[in-house]
């Protein structure tokens, strides 16, 4: 699918998404909100052109919204959205009802949660409502997960926050290993490869639980360390529950 794509907002996620689209023949317009990132993408990715917000919208069939929600209130009204526009928002704290108001008369609007790995592929893309456009653009290299409710999307957004603490734990383990080997680079490479081996791109139901059971030999190193860190599970759930008000999560299904 070759298309005319526009990006309003030019931060890290825009950079990752545009890189993930490179080489597919798209015409891509990007706003200069972050001039350095915009200039880098224009020089690096064929088909990328920098344009004003109004020209990005006017010259695109698919518009990606990559702004902070408070900035969107200032930027989006007055832009030349059309009834035939397909709009995909990656913004936090911007519900569908608000976007329908800000992007009127466009009505084909979807919300998704791309992460930086989308630049290389393998990034899960929860989306609400279903978006054939998102599937066509990114589905070949990234699993698109269509959700039934906006609340479910909000819960996926919340759980995406585990990436930072998990990476922090891995770096801590790599630092411990490097303290015994004297080779930080090799230690980080080992820890990353070890964990990656347990994380298939599209895990089958129960696959993660099965991997955990295989690492649960009584008295083994894995089981011993997991028991020592059991309190961290409570901390994680409490941290995730702390997002409930912000994300509009009233209770568990």
C-alpha positions in Angstrom: 0.0 0.0 0.0 1.6 3.3 -1.1 -0.1 6.3 0.3 0.2 10.0 1.1 1.0 10.1 4.8 1.2 13.1 7.1 2.6 13.5 10.6 1.6 16.3 12.9 4.2 16.4 15.7 7.8 15.3 15.2 9.1 13.5 18.3 10.7 10.2 19.0 7.6 8.2 18.0 7.2 10.0 14.7 10.8 9.3 14.0 10.4 5.6 14.8 7.2 5.3 12.7 8.7 7.1 9.7 11.8 4.9 9.8 9.5 1.9 10.0 7.8 3.0 6.8 11.0 3.7 4.9 11.5 2.1 1.5 7.8 1.4 0.9 7.3 4.2 -1.7 5.1 6.5 0.5 4.9 10.2 0.1 5.4 11.4 3.7 4.9 15.0 5.0 6.1 15.9 8.4 5.6 19.0 10.5 8.7 20.9 11.7 7.7 21.0 15.4 11.0 19.4 16.3 13.2 20.9 13.6 16.2 18.7 14.3 14.3 15.4 14.0 12.4 16.7 11.0 15.6 17.6 9.2 17.2 14.2 10.0 14.2 12.3 8.7 14.0 14.4 5.5 17.7 13.7 4.8 17.5 10.0 5.8 14.2 8.7 4.4 13.3 8.9 0.7 9.9 10.6 0.1 9.9 12.7 3.3 9.2 16.4 3.0 8.9 19.0 5.7 5.7 21.1 5.6 3.5 23.4 7.7 0.8 21.7 9.8 -1.9 22.9 7.3 0.1 21.6 4.3 0.6 18.3 6.0 -3.1 17.8 6.5 -4.0 19.2 3.0 -1.5 17.0 1.2 -2.2 13.7 3.0 -4.8 11.0 2.9 -3.7 9.5 6.2 -2.8 11.9 9.1 -0.9 10.7 12.2 -1.4 12.8 15.3 1.8 12.7 17.4 1.3 15.6 19.8 0.9 16.1 23.5 -2.8 16.2 24.2 -2.6 19.8 25.5 -0.8 20.9 22.4 -3.3 19.2 20.2 -6.0 21.5 21.6 -4.0 24.5 20.2 -2.8 23.0 16.9 -5.6 20.9 15.4 -8.6 23.3 15.3 -8.6 25.1 12.0 -6.5 22.6 10.1 -8.1 21.5 6.8 -9.3 18.1 7.7 -11.6 16.4 5.2 -14.4 13.9 5.4 -12.2 11.4 3.5 -9.2 11.7 5.8 -8.1 8.7 7.8 -6.7 9.8 11.1 -4.5 7.7 13.5 -3.7 9.1 16.9 -0.8 8.0 19.0 -1.4 10.7 21.7 -1.8 9.9 25.4 -4.8 11.5 27.2 -6.7 12.2 23.9 -9.9 10.2 23.9 -11.8 9.4 20.7 -14.6 11.8 21.5 -12.2 14.7 21.8 -10.4 13.8 18.5 -13.7 13.7 16.6 -14.3 17.3 17.7 -10.7 18.5 17.0 -10.5 16.7 13.6 -14.0 17.4 12.3 -15.3 16.7 9.7 -13.0 13.6 9.6 -14.7 10.6 11.2 -12.4 7.7 10.3 -10.2 8.0 13.5 -8.3 5.3 15.3 -6.2 5.3 18.4 -3.0 3.2 18.8 0.1 2.8 20.9 3.3 2.5 18.9 6.6 2.0 20.8 10.1 2.9 19.5 10.8 -0.6 18.3 8.3 0.0 15.5 11.3 1.4 13.6 12.6 -2.1 13.1 9.4 -4.1 13.3 8.0 -6.5 15.9 6.2 -3.8 17.8 2.7 -4.7 19.1 0.1 -2.2 18.0 -3.1 -2.3 20.0 -5.8 -0.3 18.2 -9.3 1.0 18.8 -11.5 0.9 16.8 -10.4 -1.4 14.0 -8.2 0.3 11.4 -7.6 -1.3 8.0 -5.2 1.6 7.3 -3.0 0.8 10.3 -3.0 -2.9 9.3 -2.1 -2.1 5.8 0.7 0.2 6.7 2.3 -1.6 9.6 0.7 -5.1 9.9 3.2 -7.0 7.8 6.0 -6.3 10.3 4.1 -5.6 13.5 1.2 -7.5 15.2 -1.9 -5.3 15.1 -4.2 -6.1 18.0 -7.8 -4.9 17.4 -9.6 -4.1 20.7 -13.3 -4.0 21.4 -13.4 -0.9 23.7 -11.5 2.3 24.3 -11.1 1.2 27.9 -9.1 -1.9 26.8 -6.8 0.4 24.8 -6.3 2.5 27.9 -5.3 -0.6 29.8 -2.8 -1.5 27.1 -1.4 2.0 27.4 -1.0 1.5 31.1 0.8 -1.8 30.8 3.2 -0.4 28.2 4.8 1.5 31.1 6.4 -1.8 32.3 9.0 -1.4 29.6 11.1 1.2 31.6 11.2 -0.7 34.9 11.9 -4.0 33.1 14.8 -2.5 31.1 16.0 -1.0 34.4 16.0 -4.5 35.9 17.9 -5.9 33.0 20.5 -3.1 33.1 20.9 -3.8 36.8 21.5 -7.5 36.1 24.0 -6.6 33.3 25.8 -4.3 35.7 26.1 -7.1 38.3 27.4 -9.5 35.6 29.9 -6.9 34.4 31.2 -6.4 37.9 32.3 -10.1 37.8 33.5 -10.3 34.2 34.9 -6.8 33.6 33.2 -6.6 30.2 30.1 -4.3 30.4 29.4 -4.6 26.6 29.4 -8.4 26.6 27.4 -8.5 29.8 24.6 -6.3 28.3 24.6 -8.4 25.1 24.3 -11.6 27.1 21.4 -10.4 29.2 19.6 -9.0 26.2 20.0 -12.2 24.2 19.0 -14.4 27.1 15.7 -12.6 27.7 15.0 -12.2 24.0 15.1 -16.0 23.6 12.0 -16.3 25.9 10.1 -13.5 24.1 8.7 -14.7 20.7 7.3 -12.0 18.5 3.8 -13.5 18.6 3.5 -15.6 21.7 0.9 -18.4 21.7 -1.6 -18.4 24.6 0.1 -19.8 27.7 3.6 -19.7 26.2 5.0 -17.2 28.7 3.5 -19.1 31.6 5.0 -22.3 30.2 8.4 -20.7 30.0 8.1 -19.6 33.6 7.1 -23.2 34.7 10.3 -24.5 33.0 12.3 -22.1 35.1 10.7 -23.1 38.4 12.9 -26.0 39.6 12.7 -26.0 43.4 15.9 -24.7 44.8 17.2 -23.6 41.4 18.8 -20.2 40.8 15.7 -18.9 38.9 13.2 -19.9 41.4 15.3 -18.7 44.3 15.8 -15.2 42.8 12.1 -15.0 41.8 11.1 -15.7 45.4 13.5 -13.1 46.7 11.9 -10.5 44.3 8.3 -11.5 44.9 7.4 -8.2 46.4 8.1 -6.5 43.1 5.0 -8.0 41.7 2.9 -6.2 44.3 4.7 -3.0 43.5 4.0 -3.4 39.8 0.3 -4.0 40.2 0.1 -1.0 42.6 1.9 1.2 40.1 -0.4 0.1 37.3 -3.5 0.7 39.5 -2.1 4.2 40.1 -2.9 5.0 36.4 -6.6 4.2 36.8 -7.8 7.8 37.2 -5.6 9.2 34.5 -6.5 6.4 32.0 -10.2 6.2 33.0 -10.0 2.6 34.3 -12.8 2.1 36.8 -12.4 -1.6 37.4 -11.1 -4.9 36.2 -13.1 -7.0 33.7 
